[in-house]
Amino acid sequence: MGKTGVGGLLERGSPEEEAGISKDEVFDLMSNHRRRYAIHHCKQVDGPVSLSDLAEQVAAWEKDKEISELRSAERKTVYTSLQQTHLPRLDRVGIVTYENGEVELTDQIERLDIYLDVVPENSIPWGVYYLGLSLLSSLVIVGLWAGVLPTEAIPTLVYPTIIIAAFAVSATYHTLTNRRYRFENLDEPL
């Protein structure tokens, strides 16, 4: 669902509306660990996966065991739950196709990737980091305008070059860190 505009009309063109999934529905879908685990495994496999293989991996993650250590009952419980509840729901909203015991992610998963990024606990938010870098850069520029920073020993263009380099290095690090912490790149799902 899109946002409600004046007179209760639905605003067209929001990414969630185009995907046919509201933000609330995305969070509801992702609130269940079995659905997250299933999506995580499908992203790691990058192609169709059999329901039995998917159920084994999800059960192994749930029980914190190797697949070979799982009991039949543990596999069956997860298999039945995925088959009857979770995969049909993901299929209805277009996240996966689930046919003939095969599960595969659809292109709609790309629209959910923004909600699947993982931020490490001990890191500062990138927005705060870039705000601080921007404030520091502004202070340097103000210092140059006010004549507080030396420009005789250091050429004036060195300052903006350092600022641009700081942003470039930060953005590169940010991009690489985000790739490392992508949902599908983690060994085990959250």
ChimeraX attribute file (.defattr): number of C-alpha atoms within 10 A of each C-alpha:
attribute: neighborCount
match mode: 1-to-1
recipient: residues
	/A:1	18
	/A:2	18
	/A:3	15
	/A:4	11
	/A:5	10
	/A:6	8
	/A:7	6
	/A:8	8
	/A:9	10
	/A:10	14
	/A:11	13
	/A:12	14
	/A:13	11
	/A:14	14
	/A:15	15
	/A:16	19
	/A:17	16
	/A:18	14
	/A:19	19
	/A:20	15
	/A:21	20
	/A:22	17
	/A:23	16
	/A:24	11
	/A:25	14
	/A:26	14
	/A:27	13
	/A:28	10
	/A:29	18
	/A:30	17
	/A:31	11
	/A:32	11
	/A:33	15
	/A:34	22
	/A:35	19
	/A:36	19
	/A:37	23
	/A:38	24
	/A:39	26
	/A:40	21
	/A:41	22
	/A:42	20
	/A:43	17
	/A:44	14
	/A:45	14
	/A:46	11
	/A:47	12
	/A:48	16
	/A:49	17
	/A:50	15
	/A:51	22
	/A:52	18
	/A:53	15
	/A:54	23
	/A:55	26
	/A:56	22
	/A:57	21
	/A:58	28
	/A:59	24
	/A:60	20
	/A:61	18
	/A:62	15
	/A:63	13
	/A:64	12
	/A:65	12
	/A:66	12
	/A:67	17
	/A:68	8
	/A:69	10
	/A:70	16
	/A:71	12
	/A:72	9
	/A:73	9
	/A:74	15
	/A:75	20
	/A:76	15
	/A:77	12
	/A:78	22
	/A:79	19
	/A:80	14
	/A:81	13
	/A:82	22
	/A:83	16
	/A:84	11
	/A:85	11
	/A:86	18
	/A:87	22
	/A:88	16
	/A:89	17
	/A:90	19
	/A:91	17
	/A:92	11
	/A:93	16
	/A:94	18
	/A:95	22
	/A:96	24
	/A:97	18
	/A:98	22
	/A:99	13
	/A:100	8
	/A:101	11
	/A:102	16
	/A:103	21
	/A:104	21
	/A:105	23
	/A:106	13
	/A:107	12
	/A:108	16
	/A:109	16
	/A:110	13
	/A:111	15
	/A:112	19
	/A:113	12
	/A:114	11
	/A:115	13
	/A:116	19
	/A:117	15
	/A:118	16
	/A:119	15
	/A:120	10
	/A:121	7
	/A:122	6
	/A:123	8
	/A:124	10
	/A:125	11
	/A:126	13
	/A:127	9
	/A:128	10
	/A:129	13
	/A:130	14
	/A:131	11
	/A:132	12
	/A:133	16
	/A:134	14
	/A:135	12
	/A:136	13
	/A:137	19
	/A:138	13
	/A:139	12
	/A:140	17
	/A:141	16
	/A:142	13
	/A:143	13
	/A:144	15
	/A:145	10
	/A:146	9
	/A:147	10
	/A:148	10
	/A:149	15
	/A:150	11
	/A:151	13
	/A:152	7
	/A:153	6
	/A:154	10
	/A:155	9
	/A:156	13
	/A:157	9
	/A:158	11
	/A:159	17
	/A:160	13
	/A:161	11
	/A:162	12
	/A:163	17
	/A:164	13
	/A:165	12
	/A:166	14
	/A:167	16
	/A:168	12
	/A:169	11
	/A:170	16
	/A:171	14
	/A:172	12
	/A:173	12
	/A:174	13
	/A:175	11
	/A:176	11
	/A:177	13
	/A:178	15
	/A:179	14
	/A:180	14
	/A:181	15
	/A:182	15
	/A:183	25
	/A:184	23
	/A:185	14
	/A:186	13
	/A:187	10
	/A:188	13
	/A:189	18
	/A:190	12
